[in-house]
């Protein structure tokens, strides 16, 4: 198991030098130190083989400093976590945000493999998006100490009081179910999530179809119909399918956030 973790660390470390074009942008980012701390936290999670938290830590770093390595490593960690849908979504986002990157060939290869895996085994698990505050080493040290049990106190002897007069019963505390706002947030989150999944599926399917047509045209360079079909598909992808993919990704992220918020509100409401 230690050897496997060391190999994974080598795979992620090989790409640490592949983003020189992003150094100027990272130097201008005020949160670069915080991003580097998130990256180190991600590698700590990789050492512990906690792939979902590693994915979230890389995404935290990317939000603070949009460096291509963070997004690429987040996709790799999501794939190792079994979240194939998120891995493909992050790869597609990388291709859109960093066109012409040296990682383009590697990302296309990963997306082809992910497409085959999703065809055979489905989208896989889901890593929920959340902020990672602590590394695996500090997660166990931050817990508060357990309170010491108090010694039992002897029962005090009291003189029985006279029975009290009849009093009206205290009104029962009213407990409401989920309020309208919680239900509205949950409903909106569900709708956005469903719409986002549809948009991501539509855009990703169109993207993968473009790759297939491109490979067919490369294999048959004399086929004019394939070349025309590829050009027509590229026009449709840029004008229709890619905007659907981007909107779907945003709707999916917003829907999951709304579902998480609504669920938290619902669980935090006292229930009888």
C-alpha positions in Angstrom: 0.0 0.0 0.0 2.9 2.4 0.8 4.4 1.6 -2.6 1.1 2.4 -4.3 0.9 5.7 -2.5 4.4 6.5 -3.5 3.7 5.8 -7.2 0.6 8.0 -7.1 2.6 10.8 -5.6 5.1 10.5 -8.5 2.3 10.6 -11.1 1.0 13.8 -9.6 4.5 15.3 -9.1 5.4 14.8 -12.7 3.0 17.5 -13.8 4.1 20.1 -11.3 6.5 21.6 -13.8 4.2 21.6 -16.9 2.5 24.9 -16.3 5.1 27.7 -16.8 2.6 29.7 -18.7 0.6 30.1 -15.5 3.5 31.4 -13.4 2.8 35.1 -14.3 -0.8 34.7 -13.4 0.0 32.9 -10.1 2.5 35.6 -9.2 -0.2 38.2 -9.4 -2.6 36.2 -7.3 -2.7 37.5 -3.7 -3.9 34.1 -2.4 -1.0 32.1 -3.9 0.3 31.1 -0.5 -3.1 29.9 0.6 -3.4 28.0 -2.7 0.0 26.3 -2.1 -1.2 25.3 1.4 -4.3 23.8 -0.2 -2.1 21.9 -2.6 0.1 20.6 0.2 -3.1 19.5 2.0 -4.2 17.7 -1.1 -1.0 15.7 -1.2 -1.5 14.8 2.5 -4.9 13.4 1.6 -3.3 11.5 -1.3 -0.8 10.0 1.1 -3.8 8.8 3.2 -5.6 7.7 0.0 -8.5 10.0 0.7 -9.2 10.9 -2.9 -12.4 12.9 -2.5 -10.8 15.3 0.0 -7.7 15.5 -2.2 -10.0 16.5 -5.1 -11.6 19.2 -3.0 -8.2 20.5 -1.8 -7.0 20.8 -5.4 -10.2 22.7 -6.3 -9.7 25.0 -3.3 -6.2 25.8 -4.6 -7.5 26.4 -8.1 -10.2 28.8 -6.8 -7.5 30.9 -5.1 -4.9 30.7 -7.9 -6.2 29.5 -11.3 -3.1 27.4 -12.2 -3.6 24.5 -14.7 -1.8 22.0 -12.5 -4.4 22.3 -9.7 -7.3 21.6 -12.1 -5.4 18.7 -13.8 -4.6 17.1 -10.5 -8.1 17.6 -9.3 -9.4 15.6 -12.3 -6.8 12.9 -11.6 -7.8 12.6 -8.0 -11.5 12.5 -8.9 -10.9 9.7 -11.3 -9.0 7.7 -8.6 -11.9 8.4 -6.2 -14.2 6.7 -8.7 -16.1 9.9 -9.6 -15.8 9.6 -13.4 -18.4 12.3 -14.2 -16.6 14.9 -12.2 -13.2 13.9 -13.6 -14.5 14.3 -17.2 -16.2 17.6 -16.3 -12.9 19.0 -14.9 -11.0 17.8 -17.9 -13.4 19.5 -20.2 -13.2 22.7 -18.1 -9.4 22.5 -18.4 -9.6 22.3 -22.2 -11.8 25.3 -22.3 -9.8 27.4 -19.8 -6.4 26.5 -21.1 -6.5 26.0 -24.9 -3.3 24.9 -26.5 -1.8 23.6 -23.2 0.9 21.0 -23.3 -1.5 18.8 -21.3 -4.1 18.8 -24.0 -3.1 15.4 -25.5 -2.9 13.8 -22.0 -6.4 15.2 -21.1 -7.9 14.0 -24.4 -6.5 10.6 -23.7 -7.9 10.6 -20.2 -11.3 11.6 -21.4 -11.3 8.8 -24.0 -10.5 6.3 -21.3 -13.2 7.9 -19.0 -15.8 7.6 -21.7 -15.1 3.9 -22.1 -15.2 3.4 -18.4 -18.5 5.2 -18.1 -20.0 3.2 -20.9 -19.0 0.0 -19.2 -19.4 0.9 -15.5 -21.5 4.1 -15.4 -20.5 7.5 -13.9 -19.3 5.9 -10.6 -19.3 7.5 -7.2 -19.9 11.1 -6.4 -17.4 13.3 -4.4 -19.5 16.1 -2.8 -17.9 19.5 -3.2 -16.8 20.9 0.2 -14.1 23.0 1.7 -11.3 21.1 3.3 -10.1 22.9 6.5 -7.8 20.3 8.0 -5.3 17.8 6.7 -5.5 14.1 7.7 -2.8 14.6 10.3 -4.6 17.4 12.1 -8.1 15.9 11.9 -7.5 13.8 15.0 -5.6 16.4 17.0 -8.3 19.1 16.8 -10.9 17.1 18.7 -11.7 18.5 22.1 -10.8 16.4 25.1 -13.5 14.3 26.6 -15.0 15.7 29.8 -14.0 14.0 33.0 -16.9 12.3 34.7 -18.0 13.9 37.9 -18.2 11.8 41.1 -21.7 10.9 42.2 -23.2 13.2 44.7 -25.2 11.8 47.7 -28.9 12.4 47.5 -30.1 15.2 49.7 -32.9 14.5 52.2 -35.8 16.8 51.7 -39.1 17.2 53.5 -42.0 16.3 51.2 -44.0 19.3 50.2 -47.8 19.5 50.2 -49.4 18.5 47.0 -49.7 21.6 44.7 -53.0 22.9 43.6 -54.3 22.0 40.2 -52.7 24.1 37.6 -53.6 24.4 33.9 -51.4 22.3 31.8 -48.5 24.1 30.1 -49.1 24.6 26.4 -47.2 22.1 24.2 -44.3 23.6 22.3 -45.2 24.0 18.7 -42.9 22.3 16.3 -43.2 23.1 12.7 -42.1 20.9 9.8 -39.9 22.2 7.0 -40.8 25.8 6.2 -41.6 27.1 2.8 -38.1 28.5 2.3 -36.4 25.1 3.0 -38.8 23.3 0.6 -38.3 26.0 -2.0 -34.5 25.7 -1.8 -34.7 21.9 -2.0 -37.0 22.0 -4.9 -34.8 24.6 -6.8 -31.7 22.5 -6.0 -33.4 19.4 -7.4 -34.4 21.1 -10.6 -31.0 22.7 -11.1 -29.3 19.4 -10.4 -31.4 17.5 -12.9 -31.0 20.3 -15.5 -27.2 20.4 -14.8 -26.8 16.6 -15.2 -28.7 16.8 -18.5 -26.5 19.7 -19.7 -23.3 18.1 -18.7 -24.3 14.8 -20.4 -25.4 16.6 -23.6 -22.2 18.6 -23.8 -19.9 15.7 -22.9 -21.6 13.4 -25.3 -21.2 16.0 -28.1 -17.6 16.5 -27.2 -16.9 12.7 -27.3 -18.7 12.4 -30.6 -16.4 15.1 -32.0 -13.4 13.1 -30.9 -14.7 9.9 -32.5 -15.4 11.8 -35.8 -11.9 13.3 -35.7 -10.3 9.9 -35.1 -12.3 8.5 -38.0 -11.2 11.3 -40.3 -7.6 10.8 -39.3 -7.9 7.1 -40.1 -9.6 7.9 -43.5 -8.0 11.2 -44.7 -9.5 10.8 -48.2 -13.1 10.6 -47.0 -14.5 14.0 -47.8 -17.8 13.2 -46.0 -16.0 12.6 -42.7 -14.1 15.9 -43.0 -17.4 17.8 -43.7 -19.1 16.0 -40.9 -16.3 17.0 -38.5 -16.4 20.6 -39.5 -20.2 20.7 -39.2 -20.0 19.1 -35.7 -17.4 21.6 -34.6 -19.7 24.5 -35.6 -22.6 22.9 -33.7 -20.4 22.2 -30.7 -19.1 25.8 -30.4 -22.4 27.5 -31.0 -24.8 25.1 -29.2 -23.3 22.2 -27.3 -20.5 23.9 -25.5 -22.7 26.7 -24.1 -25.1 23.9 -22.9 -22.2 22.2 -21.3 -21.0 25.4 -19.5 -24.6 26.2 -18.4 -25.1 22.6 -17.3 -21.9 22.6 -15.2 -23.0 25.8 -13.5 -26.5 24.5 -12.9 -25.2 21.3 -11.5 -22.8 23.1 -9.1 -25.6 25.5 -8.0 -28.1 22.7 -7.6 -25.8 20.6 -5.5 -25.1 23.7 -3.3 -28.8 24.4 -3.0 -29.5 20.7 -2.1 -26.8 20.8 0.5 -28.0 24.1 2.0 -31.7 22.9 2.1 -30.7 19.6 3.6 -28.7 21.4 6.3 -31.6 23.7 7.1 -34.0 20.7 7.3 -31.7 18.7 9.6 -30.9 21.7 11.8 -34.7 22.3 12.5 -35.7 20.6 15.8 -38.1 17.7 15.1 -40.3 15.8 17.6 
